[in-house]
Amino acid sequence: MKKNGQHSLSHSHYDHIGAIPYLRQVWPNAKVLAEEYAKNVLSKTNALKTIKDLSNQAGRFYGMNEPIDYNYDLLKVDQAVYEGDTIDLVDLAITIFETPGHTRCSLSFLVNNEVIFDSETTGVIARSSKAHPCFIISY
């Protein structure tokens, strides 16, 4: 989610965050927001190396000849966000919901109390209208 210089991550998987270094090259003042666990993951050199390796594997699979290369400092979270936090973007109010299941750091976003952008595998709606999470990371 990006507007007015902020980009919020739904979770820390490489296929969801791989473009951050390129977004920062185009918009160097952009701020990246994510759940605290994602911020911690992206502060570890081994995790950053793994993300780059996975991106390169995917690139080769899809016929990309040049390896992906970027400065690890570009792939970072500037600010942690938490359950109930609201991001005010002039004409949009985005409320953060922690929705662990697909990953420990999965987030969903409620925009202007009207539209929700779910992270992957946030759960199943029961007849009672309650959402029951699908715990892929553990039981």
C-alpha positions in Angstrom: 0.0 0.0 0.0 1.6 3.3 -1.0 0.5 6.9 -1.1 2.1 10.1 0.0 5.5 8.5 0.6 4.4 5.5 2.7 4.5 1.9 1.8 3.1 -0.7 4.3 4.1 -4.3 4.0 1.4 -7.1 4.4 4.2 -9.5 5.5 7.9 -10.2 5.1 7.9 -12.9 2.3 10.4 -12.1 -0.5 7.7 -12.1 -3.2 5.9 -9.3 -1.4 8.8 -7.1 -0.5 11.4 -7.6 -3.3 10.5 -4.3 -5.0 11.2 -2.1 -2.0 14.8 -1.3 -3.0 13.6 -0.2 -6.4 10.8 1.9 -4.9 13.3 3.6 -2.7 15.4 4.4 -5.7 12.5 6.1 -7.3 11.1 7.7 -4.1 14.1 8.0 -1.7 12.1 9.7 1.0 9.4 6.9 1.1 8.9 5.3 4.5 8.3 1.6 4.8 5.9 0.4 7.6 5.5 -3.2 8.8 4.8 -5.3 11.8 7.6 -5.4 14.4 8.5 -9.0 13.6 9.0 -8.1 9.9 11.1 -5.1 11.0 13.3 -7.5 13.0 13.6 -10.0 10.2 14.7 -7.4 7.7 17.4 -6.2 10.1 19.2 -9.6 9.8 21.9 -10.0 7.2 21.2 -13.7 6.7 17.5 -13.0 6.1 18.4 -10.3 3.6 20.8 -12.6 1.8 18.1 -15.3 1.7 15.5 -12.9 0.3 18.0 -11.8 -2.4 18.8 -15.5 -3.2 15.1 -16.4 -3.5 14.5 -13.4 -5.8 17.4 -14.5 -8.0 16.1 -18.0 -8.2 12.7 -16.8 -9.2 14.3 -14.4 -11.7 16.2 -17.3 -13.3 13.1 -19.4 -13.4 11.3 -16.6 -15.4 14.2 -16.1 -17.8 16.0 -13.2 -16.2 19.7 -13.4 -17.1 21.1 -10.7 -14.9 21.2 -11.3 -11.1 19.3 -9.0 -8.9 21.6 -6.6 -7.0 20.8 -3.9 -4.6 22.1 -2.4 -1.4 20.7 -4.3 1.6 20.2 -1.0 3.4 17.4 -0.3 1.0 15.4 -3.3 2.1 14.4 -2.2 5.6 11.4 -1.2 7.6 11.5 2.4 8.9 8.7 2.1 11.4 6.9 -0.7 13.1 3.1 -0.6 13.2 0.7 -2.3 15.6 -2.9 -3.6 16.0 -5.2 -0.6 15.9 -2.7 2.0 14.6 -4.1 4.4 12.1 -2.1 5.8 9.2 -3.5 9.2 8.1 -2.9 9.8 4.4 -4.9 13.1 3.9 -8.0 11.6 2.4 -7.5 8.0 3.6 -7.5 6.6 7.1 -5.9 3.2 7.2 -6.3 1.1 10.3 -3.9 -1.7 11.0 -5.0 -5.2 12.0 -2.5 -7.9 13.0 -3.6 -11.1 11.2 -1.0 -13.8 12.0 -1.4 -17.1 10.2 0.3 -16.9 6.8 3.3 -15.5 8.7 3.8 -14.2 12.2 4.0 -10.7 10.8 0.9 -10.6 8.5 -1.1 -7.4 8.5 -4.4 -6.5 7.0 -5.6 -2.9 6.3 -9.0 -1.3 6.8 -9.4 1.8 4.6 -11.8 4.5 5.7 -13.8 1.9 7.6 -15.1 0.7 4.2 -12.7 -1.6 2.5 -10.3 -4.2 4.0 -7.2 -5.4 2.2 -6.5 -8.8 3.7 -3.0 -10.3 3.9 -2.7 -13.8 2.5 -4.6 -16.5 4.4 -6.1 -14.4 7.1 -8.7 -17.0 8.0 -12.2 -18.3 7.5 -15.4 -16.5 8.2 -17.7 -18.8 10.4 -21.5 -18.7 10.4 -21.2 -16.5 13.5 -19.4 -13.9 11.4 -16.2 -14.3 13.4 -13.0 -14.9 11.5 -11.0 -18.0 12.5 -7.3 -17.8 11.6 -5.7 -20.4 9.4 -2.4 -21.0 11.2 0.0 -22.0 8.5 3.0 -21.1 10.7 2.1 -23.4 13.6 -0.6 -24.9 15.5 
